[in-house]
Amino acid sequence: MRLAALLSAAFLSLPTAAAPAEEVDLELLLMVDVSRSMSAEELEIQRQGYARALTGDAVAAALGRTLTGRIALAYVEWAGEYRQSIRHDWALIEDRDDLEAFAATLLQGRSVTQSRTSIASALRFGAFLIGANEFAGLRRVIDISGDGPNNQGGLVTEARDEVLAEGITINGLPLMTHDDYGARWRLEDLDIYYSRCVVGGPGAFVVPVTDWRDFSDAVTRKLVLEIAGAPVERLHAAQADAPYDCQIGEKMWRRNRRFDDMP
């Protein structure tokens, strides 16, 4: 009896093996800009647009074209160097009901603008979240949107290269709408900036948004490409050869930082 008790105690004291990671086709992290160059109306358009895209027929159909019909999805809002907020933590998505439940969470509450724009910190935070989740994806993707270049948190190219070294692809959704709010911080060729300085990895691409009326359609197109792994012809290729000043955002900030509405 004593021996049995000792064996039982020894067994209970053994370290438990970690649960195996759940296999999915894709780990997709949606990272959404809430910097001060975004108006309250634009923040609402973003959340509504993502919710509409996630609950549409096209995204549900794309989910059905994956190998397993399963992806892992999370949604983060970001701005400056230490300003990242998890709006929806990692969730297993297997069907339309899961997509609708995820979208419903995005519509709860409201987004709040925050100062500065650190794409570099957002990418590093995203890579950490992907590395720490409980899923094992055949593909791992950070999908980052934004309406301006990096202006805090170190060189965006260094952060990009660190993320790519982890086997994570970065896709971009540059917001190039021509409204008056935050106009002094606008970069006219933001799509080129994203393609030269931000995105990378196998099949990486950029989908520019030039009119807020097209936002939901652009998000839908991007999600379908990412989930179904479709070809990306006619989109901006990642990191084309032409030279580009990837520190343009830092230079803009130093030039304009006297203003109170720094993004």
C-alpha positions in Angstrom: 0.0 0.0 0.0 2.9 2.3 0.9 4.7 1.5 -2.4 1.5 2.3 -4.4 1.1 5.6 -2.6 4.7 6.5 -3.3 4.4 5.6 -7.0 1.2 7.6 -7.2 2.8 10.7 -5.7 5.9 10.3 -8.0 3.6 10.1 -11.0 1.7 13.2 -10.0 5.0 15.2 -9.5 6.2 14.5 -13.0 6.0 17.5 -15.3 3.0 17.4 -17.6 3.7 17.5 -21.3 2.5 20.6 -23.1 -0.6 20.2 -25.1 0.2 19.8 -28.8 -0.4 22.9 -31.0 -3.6 22.8 -32.9 -3.0 22.5 -36.6 -4.5 25.0 -39.0 -3.9 26.1 -42.5 -3.2 29.7 -41.6 -2.4 31.8 -38.6 -3.6 35.3 -39.6 -3.0 38.4 -37.5 -5.0 41.5 -38.5 -3.2 44.6 -37.3 -5.2 47.8 -37.7 -3.9 51.4 -37.4 -5.5 53.7 -34.8 -3.0 56.5 -34.8 -4.1 60.1 -34.4 -4.1 60.8 -38.2 -7.2 58.7 -38.3 -10.5 60.4 -37.5 -13.2 58.9 -35.3 -15.3 58.3 -38.5 -12.4 56.5 -40.2 -11.9 54.2 -37.2 -15.6 53.3 -37.3 -15.3 52.6 -41.1 -12.4 50.3 -40.4 -14.2 48.2 -37.8 -17.4 48.0 -39.8 -15.4 47.2 -42.9 -13.5 44.3 -41.3 -16.8 43.0 -39.8 -18.6 43.2 -43.1 -15.7 41.5 -44.9 -15.5 38.6 -42.4 -19.2 37.9 -42.6 -19.4 38.0 -46.4 -19.8 35.1 -48.8 -16.4 35.5 -50.3 -14.4 35.0 -47.1 -16.6 32.0 -46.1 -16.0 30.5 -49.5 -12.3 31.1 -49.2 -12.3 29.2 -45.8 -13.9 26.3 -47.6 -11.0 26.2 -50.1 -8.3 25.6 -47.5 -6.8 22.2 -46.9 -8.4 21.6 -43.5 -11.1 24.3 -43.4 -9.5 25.7 -40.3 -7.6 29.0 -39.6 -6.5 30.9 -36.5 -7.4 34.6 -36.5 -6.7 37.5 -34.2 -7.2 41.3 -34.4 -4.9 44.0 -32.9 -5.2 47.8 -33.0 -1.8 49.6 -33.0 -0.3 53.1 -33.0 2.9 54.2 -31.3 5.8 52.2 -29.9 4.1 50.8 -26.8 0.5 51.1 -28.0 -0.8 47.8 -29.2 -4.2 46.5 -28.0 -5.6 43.1 -28.6 -9.2 43.6 -29.8 -9.8 39.9 -30.4 -7.4 37.3 -29.2 -6.6 34.1 -31.2 -9.7 32.2 -32.2 -10.2 29.0 -34.2 -12.2 29.7 -37.3 -13.9 26.7 -38.9 -17.1 28.0 -40.4 -19.4 31.0 -41.0 -20.7 31.0 -37.5 -17.1 31.4 -36.2 -16.5 34.3 -38.6 -19.7 36.0 -37.5 -18.9 35.6 -33.8 -15.4 37.1 -34.4 -16.9 40.0 -36.4 -19.5 40.7 -33.7 -16.7 41.2 -31.1 -15.1 43.9 -33.4 -18.3 45.9 -33.3 -18.5 46.1 -29.5 -17.2 49.3 -27.9 -15.2 51.7 -30.0 -11.7 52.4 -31.1 -9.7 55.2 -29.6 -6.9 57.1 -31.5 -3.4 57.1 -30.0 -0.2 59.0 -30.7 2.6 58.2 -33.1 3.0 55.5 -35.8 5.3 52.6 -35.0 4.9 50.0 -37.7 8.2 48.5 -36.5 6.8 47.9 -33.0 3.6 46.6 -34.4 5.4 44.0 -36.5 7.5 42.9 -33.5 4.4 42.6 -31.3 2.7 40.7 -34.0 5.5 38.2 -34.4 5.5 37.7 -30.6 1.7 37.0 -30.6 2.1 34.5 -33.4 5.0 32.7 -31.7 3.1 32.5 -28.4 -0.3 31.2 -29.6 -1.5 27.6 -29.4 -1.7 27.0 -33.1 0.6 25.5 -35.7 -0.2 27.0 -39.1 1.1 25.8 -42.5 1.3 29.6 -43.2 1.8 32.5 -40.8 0.8 36.0 -41.9 0.8 39.5 -40.4 -1.7 41.6 -42.2 -1.0 45.3 -41.4 -3.0 48.4 -42.4 -2.0 52.0 -41.9 -2.3 55.5 -43.2 1.3 56.7 -42.8 4.9 55.6 -42.6 6.8 54.5 -39.5 7.9 57.4 -37.3 8.9 55.7 -34.0 10.3 52.4 -32.6 13.4 52.0 -34.8 13.9 51.2 -38.4 10.9 49.5 -40.0 13.2 47.5 -42.3 15.0 46.0 -39.4 11.7 45.0 -37.7 10.5 43.6 -41.1 13.6 41.5 -41.5 13.4 40.1 -38.0 9.8 39.0 -38.6 10.6 37.5 -42.0 13.4 35.5 -40.3 10.7 33.9 -38.2 9.0 32.5 -41.3 6.2 35.0 -41.1 4.9 36.7 -44.2 3.8 40.4 -44.0 1.1 41.8 -46.2 0.0 45.5 -46.3 -3.2 47.6 -46.6 -2.0 51.2 -47.1 -4.8 53.7 -46.5 -4.3 56.4 -49.1 -7.6 58.3 -48.8 -7.4 62.0 -49.6 -9.3 63.7 -46.8 -8.3 66.8 -44.8 -7.9 65.0 -41.5 -4.1 64.3 -40.9 -3.3 65.7 -44.4 0.1 67.2 -43.3 1.2 63.7 -42.5 0.2 62.1 -45.8 2.7 60.2 -47.9 1.5 60.3 -51.5 3.2 57.1 -52.4 2.4 55.1 -49.3 1.7 52.0 -51.4 5.3 52.1 -52.7 6.6 52.7 -49.1 4.7 49.6 -47.9 6.0 47.5 -50.8 9.6 48.6 -50.4 9.9 48.9 -46.6 7.1 47.0 -44.8 5.9 43.8 -46.5 7.8 40.7 -47.4 7.9 36.9 -47.4 6.5 34.3 -49.8 3.6 35.7 -51.8 3.6 39.0 -49.9 1.5 41.8 -51.4 0.0 45.2 -50.9 -3.6 46.2 -51.5 -4.0 50.1 -51.5 -7.2 51.8 -50.4 -7.7 55.2 -52.1 -11.4 55.8 -51.2 -13.1 54.8 -47.9 -16.1 53.6 -49.9 -13.9 50.8 -51.2 -12.5 49.8 -47.8 -14.7 46.7 -47.2 -14.1 45.4 -50.7 -10.3 45.8 -50.3 -10.4 44.0 -47.0 -12.5 41.2 -48.6 -10.1 40.9 -51.5 -7.1 40.7 -49.2 -8.6 38.2 -46.8 -9.6 35.9 -49.7 -6.1 36.0 -51.0 -4.6 35.3 -47.6 -7.0 32.5 -46.6 -7.3 30.7 -49.9 -3.7 31.3 -50.8 -4.7 32.6 -54.3 -2.3 34.1 -56.8 -1.7 37.9 -56.4 -1.4 39.1 -59.9 -2.0 42.8 -60.5 -1.1 43.8 -57.0 2.0 45.6 -55.9 4.9 43.2 -55.6 6.8 43.1 -52.4 10.2 44.8 -52.1 10.7 45.8 -55.8 14.2 46.7 -56.8 13.9 50.5 -57.1 15.6 52.4 -54.2 13.4 54.1 -51.6 14.0 56.1 -48.5 12.5 53.9 -45.8 13.2 56.5 -43.1 10.9 59.0 -44.8 8.4 58.7 -41.9 11.0 59.6 -39.2 12.1 62.6 -41.3 8.5 63.8 -41.7 8.0 63.6 -37.9 11.1 65.5 -37.1 10.0 68.2 -39.6 6.4 68.4 -38.4 6.6 67.6 -34.7 5.8 71.1 -33.6 2.1 70.4 -34.3 -0.2 69.0 -31.6 -1.8 66.3 -33.7 1.2 64.1 -34.2 0.1 60.7 -35.5 
